[in-house]
Amino acid sequence: MRRLSIGRIGVAWRITNILALVRGGGTITTLCNTERLFGMKYGLFILALLLTVPGIIKKVEAQESFADAFWQYRASTGFDASSGYYGGKESTSVLYVPATFQATKGAWTVRSVFSYLEVSGPALLIDGSSTGESLGVRTSGKAKGPGDINFYTTYSLESLYDRGLFIDFTGRAKAPTASFKKGLGTKAWDFAIQMDVAQAVGQFVPFITLGYKFSGDPTGFSLRNVLYGNAGLQYTLDNTFTFGAYYDMRQSSIRGAVKPQEGTAYINLRLNDDWSLLAYGVKGFSNNSPTAGGGLSLTYKWR
């Protein structure tokens, strides 16, 4: 079975809108945007599939037909750590620990991501601005707890695989399970649609992502919908090592705030047929992104 899905951290993987700066009442309030964490969760998913391209292309049709008849599964976990000032005087550190479960059969993939969050500093993990206690404003100290749960469904255009072209369509729903009082989430549902395109050219795979997120609104507040995307290039050295990098940019949920922009470089180590280890580093290029970050993800697959 040939398949590929491209989309941060995100490859976007990751990827990862971590903070938004908003002005109100003559002061700057620093907020943490969950879109970066959504990007990171989806980015890791993309990487896991993208890294299989070289071997996938070599499969024969008989093997594909056999594989399509059975469910294939993946489970992964790891961590994402980041820190930055985001235009303020105090730094904010975020630790994100995801647990991902994925099932694939034929052209369809379904996936769920559960997470745990720890935040130290003035940032709030909410998808928009806040200036009052009703939104759980935290100007210092720490907050921790379960994050939101994300559900994904992806459809792949398998008819294009013989050309080395991979096009996926993905829908996402975010269940608001993170604490609104602690500033870890909005307590509002979010939805997103996304298209991912990759083209295998020898050992190189350039890829792009374009998506649109429909933002849920906290009580009494209005967040705007977000257009996001990324572009990158991957190189496969051999059956063990794969390298890549991509640039991620998206709108802020808050009108007038700086657009989050981040670069990510990664390396994947294929331990054996079932296990793989992904390591990546992140550099922010705006005041609405972390100064630096990185993480690890360990994946196990079976059928």
C-alpha positions, 0 to 999 in steps of 0.5 A: 500500500502506497500512502503519504500524508503531509501536515506541525509539528506540524510537516507541520508539523508542528507544529506547532502558533504558540504565542500571540501578543495583544495590546489592551489598556496600554499594556501587552498581554502575552498569550499562548496559542494552541494552534502551534501545539496542533501544528506540532501534533499534526506535524509529527503525524505527517513526518511519520508517514512522509518518512516511509516514502522511499520504501513505499514507492518500491512496493509492487501492486500485489503487495499494495492490494494485500496490505489494503485488506488489513488495518495497520496501526501506529502508536507514538509518544514523546515530548515537545519543549519550547521557551521564549519571551514573545516580546515580553520581559519574562520567558515562558516555557511549555512542555507538551507530551502527546500520545497518538493512536492511528489506524489505516486501511486502504486510502483512509487513516483515522487518528486521535491525539491525547496530551499533557501540558505544563506551562511556566511563565506568563503565557496562557494556552488559549486560542485568543486574547484575554484581559479579564479573570473570567478567561483564567488570566495567569500573569506568572507561576505554573499551570499543568494538566490534560490538553485538548483531544484532537481527532483526524480523518485523512483520505489519500488519492492512491491513484497518483502513487505510481507517479510519485505524487501524494495528495491527502485531504484531512479533517480535524476536530478538537475536543475542548478538554483542556482547562479553561480556568488554568488558561490551557484551552478555550473550552470551545470546539475547533475544526480544520480542513487541510490539503497536503501535497508531496512529490518524490524526486529520487531521494528527495521529497519536496512537500507543501501544506495548506489548511484552514482552521475554524476557531471556536470562541470562548464565552464573550470573545470572538476569534478569527478563523486561521489560514496556515501552511508550510513548505519543506524538503526531505532527503533519504540517506539510506534505509536508516536515516532521513533528514528534512526541514520545513518553514511554517507560517500562519495567521494569528487568531487575533486580528492585528497580532504578528503572524507566527513563523517557525523553521523546523529541522528534523532527523528520523532514525529507523530502528527496525521494521517496527520502531522509529525515533524522530528528533527535531529542533525549532527556531522562531522567526517572529514575536508570536513564536518561541525563541527555540524548541525541540522534541523527540517522538518514538513510534511503534507500528503493527498490524 
